[in-house]
Amino acid sequence: MATQKQRSAARRNVKRAQAGAKRKQTIKNLPSRTRTALGKEGTKVRRGEAKNRQELYREAQRRGIEGRSKMGKAELRRALSRAR
């Protein structure tokens, strides 16, 4: 069985942990524009749109898309979506 001193120390530790967790909630304290931008970036990553040109080029090469060396990032993305 825990002593009174141990129980009070445990209570203090829990309160400290809760206060620390509250302080760490940084996303909700950011401006709405920043939160929106973070959400959009996360969506891009989930959809696979966050690939760089080199990754898109390799995928186009693998699929045999012609004219890929002269394409930019957006063009490669469009060509890959048409090839699906």
Backbone as numpy.savetxt, mean C-alpha at the origin, in Angstrom:
# Nx Ny Nz CAx CAy CAz Cx Cy Cz
-1.22 -16.28 42.89 -2.06 -15.11 42.89 -1.17 -13.85 42.89
-1.61 -12.85 42.12 -0.83 -11.63 41.98 -1.03 -10.73 43.20
0.03 -10.03 43.54 -0.05 -9.08 44.66 -0.70 -7.78 44.18
-1.04 -6.94 45.13 -1.63 -5.64 44.81 -0.68 -4.80 43.96
0.60 -4.87 44.28 1.61 -4.12 43.54 1.69 -4.60 42.08
1.62 -5.90 41.87 1.67 -6.46 40.53 0.44 -6.06 39.72
-0.73 -6.08 40.36 -1.97 -5.71 39.68 -1.94 -4.24 39.25
-1.46 -3.37 40.14 -1.40 -1.95 39.79 -0.38 -1.70 38.68
0.73 -2.44 38.71 1.73 -2.31 37.64 1.14 -2.78 36.31
0.36 -3.86 36.34 -0.27 -4.36 35.13 -1.26 -3.34 34.58
-2.04 -2.72 35.47 -2.99 -1.69 35.05 -2.27 -0.52 34.38
-1.16 -0.10 34.99 -0.37 0.99 34.42 0.16 0.62 33.03
0.64 -0.61 32.89 1.17 -1.06 31.60 0.08 -1.09 30.52
-1.11 -1.52 30.91 -2.21 -1.56 29.94 -2.56 -0.15 29.51
-2.64 0.78 30.46 -2.97 2.17 30.12 -1.91 2.77 29.22
-0.65 2.48 29.49 0.43 2.98 28.64 0.32 2.42 27.23
0.03 1.13 27.13 -0.11 0.49 25.82 -1.27 1.09 25.05
-2.39 1.33 25.72 -3.55 1.93 25.06 -3.24 3.35 24.58
-2.56 4.11 25.42 -2.19 5.48 25.04 -1.24 5.47 23.84
-0.30 4.54 23.84 0.63 4.41 22.72 -0.10 4.04 21.44
-1.06 3.14 21.53 -1.83 2.73 20.36 -2.63 3.91 19.80
-3.18 4.73 20.69 -3.92 5.91 20.23 -3.01 6.88 19.49
-1.81 7.06 20.02 -0.87 7.98 19.39 -0.41 7.48 18.03
-0.35 6.17 17.85 0.16 5.59 16.61 -0.86 5.62 15.48
-2.09 6.00 15.73 -3.11 6.06 14.67 -2.89 7.32 13.84
-1.85 7.27 13.03 -1.45 8.48 12.31 -2.27 8.71 11.05
-2.75 7.67 10.42 -3.45 7.85 9.15 -4.72 8.67 9.33
-5.45 8.41 10.39 -6.71 9.15 10.57 -6.46 10.61 10.93
-5.26 10.95 11.35 -4.94 12.33 11.69 -4.36 13.12 10.52
-4.19 12.45 9.38 -3.65 13.13 8.20 -4.75 13.92 7.50
-4.38 14.90 6.68 -5.38 15.65 5.91 -6.12 14.72 4.95
-7.35 15.09 4.61 -8.18 14.21 3.77 -7.56 14.00 2.39
-6.89 15.02 1.84 -6.25 14.86 0.53 -5.19 13.77 0.57
-4.43 13.74 1.66 -3.37 12.74 1.80 -3.97 11.35 1.97
-5.03 11.25 2.79 -5.70 9.95 2.97 -6.24 9.44 1.64
-6.82 10.33 0.85 -7.36 9.95 -0.45 -6.25 9.45 -1.36
-5.15 10.18 -1.38 -4.02 9.78 -2.22 -3.47 8.42 -1.80
-3.39 8.17 -0.50 -2.92 6.87 -0.01 -3.86 5.76 -0.44
-5.16 6.02 -0.37 -6.15 5.03 -0.78 -6.03 4.71 -2.26
-5.85 5.74 -3.08 -5.71 5.53 -4.52 -4.45 4.74 -4.83
-3.38 5.05 -4.13 -2.12 4.33 -4.34 -2.27 2.86 -3.96
-2.96 2.60 -2.85 -3.20 1.22 -2.43 -4.03 0.46 -3.46
-5.02 1.13 -4.04 -5.84 0.50 -5.07 -5.02 0.16 -6.30
-4.12 1.06 -6.69 -3.26 0.79 -7.84 -2.40 -0.45 -7.60
-1.88 -0.56 -6.38 -1.02 -1.71 -6.05 -1.83 -3.00 -6.12
-3.06 -2.96 -5.57 -3.89 -4.17 -5.59 -4.27 -4.57 -7.01
-4.51 -3.61 -7.89 -4.89 -3.90 -9.27 -3.68 -4.27 -10.13
-2.50 -4.00 -9.66 -1.30 -4.29 -10.44 -0.92 -3.15 -11.35
-1.49 -1.95 -11.15 -1.17 -0.81 -11.99 0.10 -0.10 -11.53
0.66 -0.52 -10.44 1.84 0.16 -9.91 3.14 -0.37 -10.52
3.02 -1.17 -11.57 4.22 -1.69 -12.22 4.95 -0.57 -12.95
6.26 -0.66 -12.97 7.02 0.35 -13.70 7.13 -0.07 -15.17
7.68 0.79 -16.00 7.73 0.55 -17.44 8.51 -0.72 -17.77
9.57 -0.94 -17.04 10.41 -2.11 -17.31 9.63 -3.40 -17.08
8.85 -3.46 -16.01 8.05 -4.65 -15.73 6.98 -4.85 -16.80
6.35 -3.74 -17.21 5.35 -3.81 -18.28 5.99 -4.27 -19.59
7.19 -3.77 -19.87 7.90 -4.15 -21.10 8.19 -5.64 -21.09
8.66 -6.17 -19.96 8.97 -7.61 -19.88 7.72 -8.45 -20.12
6.60 -8.02 -19.56 5.36 -8.75 -19.77 4.93 -8.68 -21.24
5.09 -7.52 -21.87 4.76 -7.38 -23.28 5.68 -8.26 -24.13
6.92 -8.34 -23.74 7.89 -9.18 -24.45 7.47 -10.65 -24.34
7.05 -11.03 -23.17 6.63 -12.41 -22.92 5.39 -12.75 -23.77
4.51 -11.77 -23.95 3.28 -11.99 -24.73 3.47 -11.76 -26.22
4.64 -11.26 -26.61 4.94 -11.08 -28.02 4.24 -9.88 -28.66
4.08 -8.80 -27.92 3.44 -7.59 -28.44 4.46 -6.83 -29.28
4.07 -6.53 -30.53 4.99 -5.85 -31.44 5.00 -4.35 -31.19
6.15 -3.71 -31.43 6.30 -2.28 -31.25 6.46 -1.85 -29.80
6.71 -2.81 -28.93 6.79 -2.52 -27.50 7.97 -1.64 -27.12
9.05 -1.70 -27.89 10.24 -0.92 -27.52 10.02 0.58 -27.67
9.09 0.97 -28.54 8.81 2.39 -28.76 7.66 2.90 -27.90
7.02 2.01 -27.14 5.85 2.39 -26.34 6.25 2.97 -25.00
5.44 3.88 -24.54 5.61 4.42 -23.20 4.85 3.55 -22.20
4.86 3.96 -20.97 4.23 3.18 -19.90 2.72 3.02 -20.13
2.04 4.12 -20.43 0.59 4.06 -20.63 0.25 3.21 -21.85
1.04 3.35 -22.92 0.78 2.56 -24.13 0.98 1.07 -23.87
2.02 0.74 -23.13 2.26 -0.67 -22.78 1.09 -1.22 -21.97
0.61 -0.43 -21.02 -0.51 -0.87 -20.20 -1.75 -1.13 -21.06
-2.03 -0.22 -22.01 -3.18 -0.39 -22.92 -3.00 -1.63 -23.80
-1.79 -1.80 -24.36 -1.53 -2.94 -25.23 -1.69 -4.25 -24.48
-1.22 -4.28 -23.24 -1.36 -5.49 -22.44 -2.82 -5.78 -22.12
-3.59 -4.73 -21.84 -5.00 -4.97 -21.53 -5.76 -5.44 -22.76
-5.38 -4.95 -23.97 -6.01 -5.42 -25.21 -5.62 -6.86 -25.51
-4.43 -7.26 -25.14 -3.94 -8.60 -25.45 -4.56 -9.67 -24.56
-5.24 -9.26 -23.53 -5.83 -10.26 -22.62 -7.04 -10.91 -23.18
